[in-house]
Amino acid sequence: MILFQCLKIFRRLIHPLHIIKMPSDSNKILFHSRYQPYDRRKRSERGMNVILTTEESELCNFLTLVTQNMKENSPELPSIELRIAGGWVRDKLLGYECNDLDIAINSMTGCEFGEHVYNFLRLKGYAAENIHKIESNPEKSKHLETATTKIFGREVDFVNLRSEEYVEDSRIPSKVTFGTPEQDAYRRDLTINALFYNIHTRQVEDPTKKGIIDLKEGLIRTPLDPYETFKDDPLRVLRCIRFASRFDFLIDEKILVAVKNEQIKNAISVKVSRERIGIEVDKMIKGPHPALAIKLIHEMDLYDTIFAPPQDYLGTLDNPKIAVCLAKILEWLLLTSNENHLHVNLSSRTLEDIRFLYLASFLAPHKTIEIPLKKKNHTSFHYVIKESLKLKGSDGDITNKLFSFIDQITTVANQNLVTPSDRKSLGILFICELYILPIIFLIKFCFYQYNRSFNS
């Protein structure tokens, strides 16, 4: 079954493949397809303004009416201010639509305000769905209970503004209290995620005074000192990498210095669950620029921390630069903006196909190590995928199969240099090449370039 899936993936990816031009300098090999990575130039084509859709405007008007009704009919309640928080504001300022609406409330919990929303919907004769309470789940970065419902068919989450305190050995806050917009903003991971849109004034609020500037300049920066930010919650290191690769932003030099601190590296291993690490890595792979993500992981010296090998293994883990080279070559194969030196037909590709190719690229340094077992040594791909990243076991099966194909073809090809291969061996070689030539080409070309760069 796994073999069939591997062959199916690569049949879609590479048939037919033909060389258009091979330049004399292999360093200049470029590739062509119809895939386009994230284009951040949209940021410079428009101002930093939030432009509401008709549905968003109706929602903001409705929520304003809810707060007015509360003030008129329940004057004993504290004054209510509503702000859309986080990623929605960031994406709207960048000119992208976002369906994740998180409403931050200044003086009551999300569940309490959600009940007022429900009652007002019924009062006005609108369809009202029950308020669903989502309990806090720190392992999934839900540190406070949230209320969720649908308003005019759109999902909305309600949560109160908060302030957090941490203890030394956990990324889970030891104390969560009501906070001001400033306190809520400074507890967040990045300045670009610490923006608010005030529903009442229809204005963007930037409590850190850095968020809008960093969006304009394309900079990943933490609201507080990076060391303190990462010490409290080291998962934020991976989020820095993910957002930098998603938006093709630069990472602030202070972050790069803080990440090199051994205490922060150790905190990632100790305080962050492997499930959360795997989720972030998978989001990087599925994002618009995986090659940049693995490049940043390598430059921050985090490869061994994220893609942790087993404690006991045979061989030597290869230089993570091989993963960077592979991912970059794969990115070239998927680009359309380059000159056509090598053309690959990717018209029938799927996102899952591309995900497998990038995952294999990321794990390439593990090809040189094995786990000693009683009957036979095993590759470490399964271990890293199932234990270090907590991804699906089938991901390990497919990755392992991809690299085993490469060994088969290399063996037959090398034997053919000494003694011409028989019909059966060549037939196996032809079948394998037909379906998995791209990954073989990627790895072989990458090893060639990689070795050249180290030997020169």
Buried (B, 14 or more C-beta within 10 A) or exposed (E): EEEEBBBEBBBBBBEEBEEEEEEEEEEEBBBBBEBEBBEBEEBEEEEBEBEBEEEBEBBBEBBBEBBEBBEEEEEEBEEBBBBBBBBBBBBBBBBEEBEEBBBBBBBBBBBBBBBBBBBBBEEEEEEBEEBBEBEEEBEEBEBBBBBBBBBEEEEBBBBBBBBBEBEEEBBBBEEBEBBEBBBBBBBBBBBBBBBBBBBBEEEBBBBBEBBBBBBEEBBBBBBBEBBEBBBBBBBBBBBBBBBBBBBBBEBBEEBBEBBEBEEBBEBBBEBBBBEBBBBBBBBBBEBBBBBBBBBBBBBBEBBBBBBBBBEEBEBEBBBBBBBBBBBBBBBBBBBEEBEEBBBBBBEEBEEEBBBBBBBBBBBBBBBBBBBEEEEEBBBBBBBBBBBBBBBEEEBBBBBBBBBBBBEBBEEBBEBBEEEEBEEEBEEBBEEBBBBBBBBBBBBBBBBEBBEEEEEE
